Amino acid sequence: MRFAISIPQFYRDGQFDPGAFRAYFAKAEDLGYHSAWAQDPLLGAGSVLSPMEAMTYAAACTTRLRLGTTVFVSTLYQPVHFAKALATIDQMSGGRLEVGVGSGGPHRPFTAFGMDKARYLARFTEGIALTKALWTQPSVTFDGEFWQLADAVLEPKPLQKPHPPLWFGGSSEPALRRAVRLGNGFFGAGSSTTAAFREQVAFVTAAAAKAGRTDFSIAKRVYIDIDADAGLARERVNAGLARVYGRRIPGIEAAAIAGTPDDCVAAVREVIDAGAGLVLFTPIGDPTALADRIAAEVIPALSV
């Protein structure tokens, strides 16, 4: 089992503290977390820093932690810029990058990015194909529906070969099939309940076995808060998720883990039993204090 922690991103105007950010990552490395992950809400009511820049800053604050985003809505990114930025982070971090991608679904504000949602899935898969080509081929000639390149060279390529691990999000059966066909792993959303995640894992596990994929990984984000007063932890989680998503969403609140340390251990164990090989803890509340509590009161109990 591997355990990860979120990259702090939720700051209002003027609240970001570089010293506290560096201290958080020093603590995370000392506590033995495997990796740290950002989120990608480009537009919305939540006050959130960009994941690309947050990962870059985190790379400069760390020496061991792997760093990722789950998931980039890569449909909204221009693939050449996307491939270049991520290759740069992989080089600057010494090969510690993990990349999560997802189509974002049909309800994203595509027109804000100059795109037509009618072909968003085709744009998503073509963008992934072009990104991989730029990462792995000496010279790229690409004649796609959306992008065309002739003898284009992207250097430096990612330090990791053939490219950084590519995780796919999503929940529908077509999305899960794409994860197995195109990715290195499936990353369950924090907004998905454990019961839904269990069903998703069963589907991707069967699809991976059918495809002969023995190297396919499975992970899940969990929103979490811990308190001796379980009711207070639940209130904080619900209020925090409302800030993240701009409103209260009962289905996402139901997916979050909140309660006493024992409550949280039991809930995380269910996520592991459902098939997660990596659990990404996303604290709702003070990130440093909760990273400490998770490492001290939750993770050790999961090894028993």
DABELRA-V48711 format. One record per backbone hydrogen bond with DSSP energy under -0.5 kcal/mol. NH is the residue of the N-H (numbers start at 1). CO is the residue of the C=O. If there is no record, write none. Layout:
NH,CO ; NH,CO
//
This chain:
2,277 ; 4,279 ; 5,35 ; 6,281 ; 7,37 ; 8,6 ; 11,9 ; 11,47 ; 15,12 ; 18,16 ; 21,17 ; 22,18 ; 23,19 ; 24,20 ; 25,21 ; 26,22 ; 27,23 ; 28,24 ; 29,25 ; 30,26 ; 31,27 ; 32,28 ; 32,29 ; 33,28 ; 34,3 ; 35,3 ; 36,66 ; 37,5 ; 38,68 ; 42,40 ; 48,46 ; 49,9 ; 54,50 ; 55,51 ; 56,52 ; 57,53 ; 58,54 ; 59,55 ; 60,56 ; 61,57 ; 61,58 ; 62,58 ; 62,59 ; 66,34 ; 67,96 ; 68,36 ; 69,98 ; 70,38 ; 72,69 ; 72,100 ; 74,72 ; 74,102 ; 75,102 ; 76,73 ; 77,74 ; 79,77 ; 82,78 ; 83,79 ; 84,80 ; 85,81 ; 86,82 ; 87,83 ; 88,84 ; 89,85 ; 90,86 ; 91,87 ; 92,88 ; 93,89 ; 94,91 ; 95,90 ; 98,67 ; 99,165 ; 100,69 ; 100,98 ; 101,167 ; 102,72 ; 108,105 ; 110,108 ; 112,109 ; 113,110 ; 114,111 ; 115,110 ; 117,115 ; 119,116 ; 120,117 ; 123,119 ; 124,120 ; 125,121 ; 126,122 ; 127,123 ; 128,124 ; 129,125 ; 130,126 ; 131,127 ; 132,128 ; 133,129 ; 134,130 ; 135,131 ; 136,132 ; 137,133 ; 140,152 ; 141,139 ; 142,140 ; 142,149 ; 144,142 ; 144,147 ; 149,142 ; 152,140 ; 155,153 ; 165,97 ; 167,99 ; 167,165 ; 168,185 ; 169,101 ; 176,172 ; 177,173 ; 178,174 ; 179,175 ; 180,176 ; 181,177 ; 182,178 ; 183,179 ; 184,166 ; 185,166 ; 186,217 ; 187,168 ; 188,186 ; 188,219 ; 192,189 ; 197,193 ; 198,194 ; 199,195 ; 200,196 ; 201,197 ; 202,198 ; 203,199 ; 204,200 ; 205,201 ; 206,202 ; 207,203 ; 208,204 ; 209,205 ; 210,206 ; 211,207 ; 212,209 ; 213,208 ; 214,212 ; 217,184 ; 219,186 ; 220,278 ; 221,188 ; 222,280 ; 224,282 ; 225,257 ; 227,259 ; 230,228 ; 233,229 ; 234,230 ; 235,231 ; 236,232 ; 237,233 ; 238,234 ; 239,235 ; 240,236 ; 241,237 ; 242,238 ; 243,239 ; 244,240 ; 245,241 ; 246,242 ; 252,249 ; 253,249 ; 254,250 ; 255,251 ; 256,252 ; 256,253 ; 257,223 ; 259,225 ; 264,260 ; 265,261 ; 266,262 ; 267,263 ; 268,264 ; 269,265 ; 270,266 ; 271,267 ; 272,268 ; 273,269 ; 274,270 ; 275,272 ; 276,271 ; 277,218 ; 278,218 ; 279,2 ; 280,220 ; 280,278 ; 281,4 ; 281,279 ; 282,222 ; 283,281 ; 284,224 ; 285,283 ; 287,285 ; 290,286 ; 291,287 ; 292,288 ; 293,289 ; 294,290 ; 295,291 ; 296,292 ; 297,293 ; 298,293 ; 298,294 ; 299,294 ; 302,298 ; 302,299 ; 303,299 ; 303,300 ; 304,301
//
